[in-house]
Amino acid sequence: MTVTAQQLDETLSSANLAKDKFTPFDHSNIPFEEEEWPVIIIGSSMVGKTLGLLLGYHGIKSVSFDRHSKAGAHPRAAGINFRTSEILRQLGLEEFTLEQSGKEFDLNAGMLIVEKLVGGKVIKHLQEHDPEHVKTFTPSNWVWISQRMFEPILGQNAERFNSEQRHGHQVLLYEEHDDHVVVVVKNLNTGDIKKYKTQYVVACDGNRSPTRQNEGISWDGPGVLRNSLGVSFKSDLSPFIGKRMVHGVVYIANKDIGGGFRLENEGKQGIIMVNNVGSKTSFEPGTVTTEDAKQYFYQLSGLTPDQVDPQIVSMNYWTMAAYTAGRFESKGGRVFLAGDAAHTMPPTGGLGGNTGIADAHNLAWKLAYVLSGKASHSLLATYNIERQPIDEFTVTQAYNRFQNRIVMQQPPASEAPDESIELGFRYPRGGAFVPEEKYSTPKELYDDPAFPSAVPGSRFPHSYLDDVVSSDKPISTIDLVKTNFVLVTIDPYSPWAAAASKAPIDIDVYTLNATSSPYRDIKGNVEKKCRLKPGEAILVRPDGFIGWRGTRVDSGHEEKLKDGINAVLKK
């Protein structure tokens, strides 16, 4: 289903959201500021902030402008999935994020569907992960963390990554030219209007994205699902459920009410999500009183006024919808969509923000390589080619989980495994990789990450390696991937390794086998998971995806590797 901008305004209405659109005006009398950033980001929530850090990690300065003075007052959950944890690991932020999460949640906390929070019958366990099984496909963890903890982590590290974050600044318009983009910004505190010149703009401006509307990009999908209610409350529930959150989210499903709890602060506060009360499935702004909210709390929790008296802090009306943008880039190729601007989905599965961070991870290295002259501008077109179909697939998976967990559809809608959605997705042909017929990609968009295909366009498989030089602690193969491409072989004195030293870009080369140094693969897992044989090699992109495979040949390694690199970088 495709909706127009007018229909979007009507279906995604909210009492607290302005209908922001870009309105052209004459800015010829406004001089350009001397400050210049190669990339300007519109929006500075979780995805915008992460993109700024990733660009800085690759040596690119950026600034994000956000009209909000600070993060929203109403709490929101932030489930950090395996892939996002790996991205934070690359930035050096995973351990601190784990520490913050550990103050409130169990590691790899799953989800639960019950009839009521306290004393309710368990209907189904969701997204619970066996730690030993997790170690077979990632060194990272599924992490629950509240927004008030996570966004400050990103904000506090902005300066370290040369990324500015300016809140209280609204982008009034942008104009795309052949070789640059003009961006006009208003400081909402002072009223000052300034004009900047940049090379690229990335819009992380939410599901009502003015940028997407300005570009005339379609908004396709199942559509608006329902108008839901979120209630922030304070009430000490620890006597009933304990202080540690064993489950990140608890869904409630009974004949009287449907919704869920997300708790924090040792069970002393949190939010309830109200999806339906009896047959009522829509909550319009201003229609729910404080007493109504308390009644919903009691119905969802199974507690009574004699046991607790919750304080209602705030209420938030929001529209649950499932849409994907028809394309993630402007026709001129200098403006991109990421995060909710590119896709919006139900929170079922915790896929939304994580999918946006995966967008940012895919785009950041490509912008960096183009801006540094290592790649052709054409490389940026692969962002849309790779991410749009994967994100469309992810929206469908979130929608199917909504049907199964909220609507309780029978028979259940098809669900791909959680780990496969998060880590096993494979990019389609036409992306920044060289497809190999020998390792032909199956029709499905995903692998089981515990048994990876290792085809170009898929994630570089995780295996633990022994660090025989500097540490007793094993490291992961994914830790080898930093800002350069990585070439991996299993045989010493590989001609592919020699060819990498003469490549047109910097390549980090690793031979990984039972006797290699500094990293040793005693069990031969790299050989198995990467499907490497003597004489072969794989080339891994800076985002940890395989870009090319080198087969065993007698000669011409240098030229073949160069051709592979140029094909990946679209040179």
Stockholm file with secondary structure:
# STOCKHOLM 1.0

chainA/1-571         MTVTAQQLDETLSSANLAKDKFTPFDHSNIPFEEEEWPVIIIGSSMVGKTLGLLLGYHGIKSVSFDRHSKAGAHPRAAGINFRTSEILRQLGLEEFTLEQSGKEFDLNAGMLIVEKLVGGKVIKHLQEHDPEHVKTFTPSNWVWISQRMFEPILGQNAERFNSEQRHGHQVLLYEEHDDHVVVVVKNLNTGDIKKYKTQYVVACDGNRSPTRQNEGISWDGPGVLRNSLGVSFKSDLSPFIGKRMVHGVVYIANKDIGGGFRLENEGKQGIIMVNNVGSKTSFEPGTVTTEDAKQYFYQLSGLTPDQVDPQIVSMNYWTMAAYTAGRFESKGGRVFLAGDAAHTMPPTGGLGGNTGIADAHNLAWKLAYVLSGKASHSLLATYNIERQPIDEFTVTQAYNRFQNRIVMQQPPASEAPDESIELGFRYPRGGAFVPEEKYSTPKELYDDPAFPSAVPGSRFPHSYLDDVVSSDKPISTIDLVKTNFVLVTIDPYSPWAAAASKAPIDIDVYTLNATSSPYRDIKGNVEKKCRLKPGEAILVRPDGFIGWRGTRVDSGHEEKLKDGINAVLKK
#=GR chainA/1-571 SS CBCCHHHHHHHTCCTTCCCCCCCCCCCTTSCBCSCCCSEEEECCSHHHHHHHHHHHHTTCCEEEEESSSSSCSSCCEEEECHHHHHHHHHHTCHHHHHHHHHTTEEEEEEEEEESSTTTCCEEEEESCCCHHHHTTTCSCCCEEEEHHHHHHHHHHTTGGGTEEEEESEEEEEEEECSSCEEEEEEETTTCCEEEEEESEEEECCCTTCHHHHHTTCCEEEEEEEEEEEEEEEECCCHHHHCSSEEEEEEEEECSSEEEEEEEETTTTEEEEEEEEETTBCCCCTTCCCHHHHHHHHHHHHCCCTTTCCCEEEEEEEEEEEEEEESCSBCTTSSEEECGGGTEECCSTTSCHHHHHHHHHHHHHHHHHHHHTTSSCGGGGHHHHHHHHHHHHHHHHHHHHHHHHHTSCCSSCCCCCCHHHHHHCBCCCTTSSSCCCSTTCCCSSSBCBTTBCCCCTTSBCCCCEEEETTTCSSCEEGGGGCSSSEEEEESSTTCHHHHHHTTSSSCEEEEECSTTCSSEECTTCHHHHHTTCCTTCEEEECTTSBEEEEECCCSSCHHHHHHHHHHHHTTC
#=GC SS_cons         CBCCHHHHHHHTCCTTCCCCCCCCCCCTTSCBCSCCCSEEEECCSHHHHHHHHHHHHTTCCEEEEESSSSSCSSCCEEEECHHHHHHHHHHTCHHHHHHHHHTTEEEEEEEEEESSTTTCCEEEEESCCCHHHHTTTCSCCCEEEEHHHHHHHHHHTTGGGTEEEEESEEEEEEEECSSCEEEEEEETTTCCEEEEEESEEEECCCTTCHHHHHTTCCEEEEEEEEEEEEEEEECCCHHHHCSSEEEEEEEEECSSEEEEEEEETTTTEEEEEEEEETTBCCCCTTCCCHHHHHHHHHHHHCCCTTTCCCEEEEEEEEEEEEEEESCSBCTTSSEEECGGGTEECCSTTSCHHHHHHHHHHHHHHHHHHHHTTSSCGGGGHHHHHHHHHHHHHHHHHHHHHHHHHTSCCSSCCCCCCHHHHHHCBCCCTTSSSCCCSTTCCCSSSBCBTTBCCCCTTSBCCCCEEEETTTCSSCEEGGGGCSSSEEEEESSTTCHHHHHHTTSSSCEEEEECSTTCSSEECTTCHHHHHTTCCTTCEEEECTTSBEEEEECCCSSCHHHHHHHHHHHHTTC
//
